Amino acid sequence: MSIEIHIEKHLNQKVVNKQSVGTGLFEAYKVQLNNGQSVFIKHQSDNNQRLVHEGEELILLGKTIHTPKVLGSCKHCLILEWIETSHNLNVQSQMGIELAELHQNTCDYFGFGFDNKIGQTPQLNAVGKNITDWGEFYWKYRLLFQIELGFKNNLLKKDEYQRLLTIENVLPNLLESDIQPVLLHGDLWSGNVLSGKNNPYFIDTASYYGHREIDFALTLMFGGFSNDFYNSYNESFPLDDGFNQRKPLYMLYHYLNHLNIFGSGYHANVMHCVQQLLS
């Protein structure tokens, strides 16, 4: 089904013009409608629920923070309001405040109601498992999955694989038993936050309920977040003691994921985190 047919089906509007704004994983377009409105649409030919789930995540997060409004979704498309980006001097502090607000949404269990993806990699969310221990969830459904995938893909040598497996033994020393599940963005790098005129807009989520500190891992790895972001978050919802000691644990998940997606260029980063955790 074409973009034009999806637009007409979901919005009862006709396409006047469409401009490719490819995101890499999907076809993506800025579409001008005959009512003068512009929308953003992701499109895929694959017959799966990924775009439906992405829409559900945006709607859930949008109850607390700014996300683009979901105008329609199905297996083959996700239609969002078009966000016009603008220079906003306060956007970093606003991002910190909004993330702190998001992290005050709690749940009884770690995980989510459906599995999703982190980039191109499946992200298993312990659907229906009712896990209340963060260390158990993080090991089984985050680190171990990525470690096994890296070994299967011949990106980790056997001795490195075996060393990574020993990280399970240090988790009780790093993670308190009373960590609460909170709603996460899940893939928080600078490209997944748009600067609107009056506020930020969070996009391209990989959400689940987990330890709030893991949302900071990508912000610390690839830049794009200023002191205003971290300061405003801490003023709203101060991070717990020991955060700096846990950083390599949470960065490891994302470095493993980058290793599995992009290849050996991230191998040194993975092993550096391992060294920090096991030294």
C-alpha positions as CSV (number, residue, x, y, z in Angstrom):
1,M,0.0,0.0,0.0
2,S,1.4,3.4,-1.0
3,I,2.1,6.4,1.3
4,E,-0.8,8.2,-0.4
5,I,-3.2,5.4,0.4
6,H,-2.1,5.2,4.0
7,I,-2.6,9.0,4.4
8,E,-6.0,8.9,2.9
9,K,-7.0,5.9,5.0
10,H,-5.8,7.2,8.3
11,L,-6.3,11.0,7.9
12,N,-8.9,11.3,5.1
13,Q,-6.5,13.7,3.4
14,K,-4.7,13.7,0.1
15,V,-0.9,14.1,-0.4
16,V,0.1,17.4,-2.0
17,N,3.9,16.8,-1.7
18,K,6.2,14.4,0.0
19,Q,9.9,14.8,0.8
20,S,12.2,11.9,1.9
21,V,13.7,12.4,5.3
22,G,15.1,8.9,5.7
23,T,15.9,7.7,9.2
24,G,17.9,4.6,8.1
25,L,15.7,1.9,9.5
26,F,12.5,2.9,7.7
27,E,11.3,4.9,4.7
28,A,10.4,8.3,6.2
29,Y,8.8,11.4,4.7
30,K,7.6,14.8,5.4
31,V,4.2,14.9,3.8
32,Q,2.2,18.0,3.0
33,L,-1.6,17.5,3.0
34,N,-4.3,19.2,1.0
35,N,-5.5,20.9,4.2
36,G,-2.2,22.7,4.5
37,Q,-0.9,20.5,7.4
38,S,2.4,18.7,7.3
39,V,2.9,15.3,8.9
40,F,5.8,12.9,9.4
41,I,5.3,9.3,8.2
42,K,7.4,6.2,8.7
43,H,6.7,3.4,6.3
44,Q,7.8,-0.3,6.0
45,S,6.8,-3.2,3.8
46,D,7.5,-5.7,6.6
47,N,4.4,-7.3,8.2
48,N,5.1,-6.8,11.9
49,Q,4.0,-4.7,14.8
50,R,7.0,-2.5,15.2
51,L,5.5,0.8,14.1
52,V,2.3,0.1,16.0
53,H,4.4,-0.5,19.1
54,E,6.4,2.6,18.5
55,G,3.2,4.6,18.4
56,E,2.0,3.0,21.6
57,E,5.2,4.0,23.3
58,L,5.0,7.6,22.2
59,I,1.4,7.8,23.4
60,L,2.4,6.4,26.8
61,L,5.4,8.7,27.2
62,G,3.3,11.6,25.9
63,K,1.1,11.5,28.9
64,T,4.0,12.9,30.9
65,I,6.5,14.5,28.5
66,H,6.4,16.0,25.0
67,T,6.4,13.6,22.2
68,P,5.0,14.1,18.7
69,K,1.2,13.3,18.5
70,V,0.4,10.0,17.0
71,L,-2.1,10.6,14.2
72,G,-2.3,7.0,12.9
73,S,-0.6,3.7,12.9
74,C,-0.7,0.2,11.5
75,K,1.7,-2.6,10.6
76,H,3.1,-0.6,7.6
77,C,3.1,3.0,8.8
78,L,3.3,5.4,11.7
79,I,2.0,9.0,11.1
80,L,3.1,11.7,13.5
81,E,2.6,15.4,13.7
82,W,5.5,17.3,12.0
83,I,7.7,19.0,14.5
84,E,9.4,22.1,13.2
85,T,12.8,22.3,15.0
86,S,13.9,25.6,16.4
87,H,16.8,27.1,18.3
88,N,15.8,27.0,22.0
89,L,18.3,28.2,24.6
90,N,16.5,26.3,27.3
91,V,16.0,23.0,25.6
92,Q,18.8,21.2,27.6
93,S,17.4,22.1,31.0
94,Q,13.9,21.3,29.7
95,M,15.0,17.9,28.7
96,G,16.4,17.2,32.1
97,I,13.2,18.3,33.8
98,E,11.0,16.3,31.5
99,L,13.1,13.1,31.9
100,A,12.9,13.5,35.7
101,E,9.1,13.7,35.3
102,L,9.1,10.6,33.1
103,H,11.1,8.6,35.6
104,Q,8.5,9.2,38.3
105,N,6.1,6.9,36.4
106,T,6.4,3.5,38.2
107,C,5.3,-0.1,37.7
108,D,5.2,-3.2,39.8
109,Y,7.5,-5.2,37.4
110,F,10.5,-4.7,35.2
111,G,10.0,-5.0,31.5
112,F,7.1,-4.1,29.3
113,G,3.8,-5.3,27.8
114,F,5.5,-6.3,24.5
115,D,9.0,-6.8,23.1
116,N,10.5,-4.1,21.0
117,K,13.9,-3.2,19.5
118,I,16.9,-1.2,20.4
119,G,18.1,0.1,17.0
120,Q,18.0,-3.0,14.8
121,T,18.4,-5.5,17.7
122,P,15.5,-7.3,19.4
123,Q,14.9,-6.0,23.0
124,L,13.2,-8.7,25.1
125,N,11.0,-7.3,27.8
126,A,10.1,-10.3,30.0
127,V,6.5,-10.1,28.9
128,G,4.3,-11.7,31.5
129,K,7.2,-12.8,33.7
130,N,6.4,-10.4,36.6
131,I,10.1,-9.8,37.5
132,T,10.6,-7.6,40.6
133,D,14.4,-7.9,40.8
134,W,16.3,-5.4,38.6
135,G,19.6,-7.4,38.7
136,E,17.8,-10.5,37.4
137,F,16.0,-8.6,34.6
138,Y,19.1,-6.6,33.6
139,W,21.3,-9.7,33.4
140,K,18.8,-12.1,31.6
141,Y,17.1,-9.7,29.3
142,R,19.7,-7.1,28.6
143,L,23.4,-8.1,29.1
144,L,23.2,-11.8,28.6
145,F,21.1,-11.5,25.4
146,Q,23.7,-9.1,23.9
147,I,26.7,-11.1,25.1
148,E,25.3,-14.3,23.5
149,L,24.5,-12.5,20.3
150,G,28.0,-11.0,20.1
151,F,29.6,-14.5,20.6
152,K,27.3,-16.0,18.0
153,N,28.2,-13.3,15.6
154,N,32.0,-14.0,16.1
155,L,32.5,-10.5,17.5
156,L,33.7,-11.8,20.9
157,K,36.4,-14.4,21.3
158,K,35.7,-17.4,23.6
159,D,37.8,-16.0,26.5
160,E,36.2,-12.6,26.2
161,Y,32.8,-14.2,26.1
162,Q,33.6,-16.2,29.3
163,R,34.9,-13.1,31.0
164,L,31.7,-11.2,30.1
165,L,29.7,-14.0,31.7
166,T,31.4,-13.3,35.0
167,I,29.8,-9.9,35.2
168,E,26.8,-11.6,36.6
169,N,28.8,-12.2,39.8
170,V,29.4,-8.5,40.4
171,L,25.8,-7.4,40.0
172,P,24.8,-7.9,43.6
173,N,27.7,-5.6,44.7
174,L,26.6,-2.8,42.2
175,L,22.8,-3.0,42.3
176,E,20.7,-2.4,45.4
177,S,17.8,-4.8,46.0
178,D,15.2,-2.0,46.2
179,I,15.6,-0.4,42.7
180,Q,12.1,0.5,41.5
181,P,10.9,0.0,37.9
182,V,10.3,3.4,36.2
183,L,9.3,4.3,32.7
184,L,12.3,4.8,30.4
185,H,12.8,6.4,27.0
186,G,15.2,3.5,26.4
187,D,17.3,4.9,23.5
188,L,18.3,8.4,24.7
189,W,20.9,9.8,22.4
190,S,20.9,13.3,21.1
191,G,19.4,12.4,17.8
192,N,16.3,11.2,19.5
193,V,15.4,14.5,21.0
194,L,14.1,17.4,18.8
195,S,14.4,21.0,19.9
196,G,11.0,22.6,19.5
197,K,10.4,26.4,19.8
198,N,9.0,26.0,23.4
199,N,10.1,22.5,24.5
200,P,11.9,19.3,23.5
201,Y,10.2,16.4,21.8
202,F,11.3,12.9,22.5
203,I,11.2,10.4,19.6
204,D,12.4,7.0,18.5
205,T,11.8,5.3,21.8
206,A,12.8,1.8,23.0
207,S,10.8,2.0,26.2
208,Y,10.3,-0.4,29.1
209,Y,10.2,-0.2,32.9
210,G,13.7,-0.3,34.4
211,H,16.3,1.4,36.5
212,R,16.3,5.1,35.7
213,E,20.0,5.4,35.5
214,I,20.2,3.3,32.3
215,D,18.5,6.2,30.4
216,F,21.8,8.2,31.0
217,A,24.1,5.6,29.4
218,L,23.8,6.8,25.8
219,T,23.8,10.5,26.9
220,L,27.3,9.9,28.4
221,M,28.6,7.9,25.4
222,F,28.1,10.1,22.3
223,G,27.7,13.7,23.6
224,G,25.0,16.2,22.8
225,F,23.9,16.7,26.4
226,S,25.2,19.7,28.4
227,N,25.6,20.3,32.1
228,D,22.2,22.1,32.0
229,F,20.6,18.7,31.2
230,Y,22.2,16.8,34.1
231,N,21.9,19.7,36.6
232,S,18.2,20.2,35.9
233,Y,17.5,16.5,36.2
234,N,19.3,16.3,39.5
235,E,17.5,19.4,40.9
236,S,14.2,17.7,40.1
237,F,15.0,14.1,41.0
238,P,18.5,13.6,42.4
239,L,20.4,10.5,41.3
240,D,21.4,8.0,44.0
241,D,24.8,7.5,45.5
242,G,27.0,5.2,43.5
243,F,25.8,6.3,40.1
244,N,29.4,6.8,38.8
245,Q,30.3,3.2,39.8
246,R,27.3,1.9,37.9
247,K,27.9,3.9,34.7
248,P,30.1,1.3,32.9
249,L,27.5,-1.4,33.7
250,Y,24.8,0.5,31.8
251,M,27.1,1.8,29.0
252,L,28.1,-1.9,28.4
253,Y,24.6,-2.7,27.2
254,H,24.6,0.0,24.6
255,Y,28.3,-0.7,23.6
256,L,27.4,-4.4,23.1
257,N,24.4,-3.4,21.0
258,H,26.5,-1.2,18.9
259,L,29.1,-4.0,18.5
260,N,26.3,-6.3,17.3
261,I,24.9,-3.8,14.9
262,F,28.0,-2.0,13.6
263,G,30.8,-4.4,14.2
264,S,34.2,-4.5,15.7
265,G,34.7,-0.8,15.9
266,Y,33.0,-1.0,19.3
267,H,34.9,-4.0,20.6
268,A,37.4,-1.8,22.6
269,N,34.6,0.1,24.2
270,V,32.9,-3.1,25.3
271,M,36.1,-4.5,26.8
272,H,37.0,-1.2,28.5
273,C,33.6,-1.4,30.4
274,V,34.3,-5.0,31.3
275,Q,37.7,-4.0,32.7
276,Q,36.1,-1.3,34.8
277,L,33.5,-3.6,36.2
278,L,35.9,-6.5,37.0
279,S,38.9,-4.7,38.2
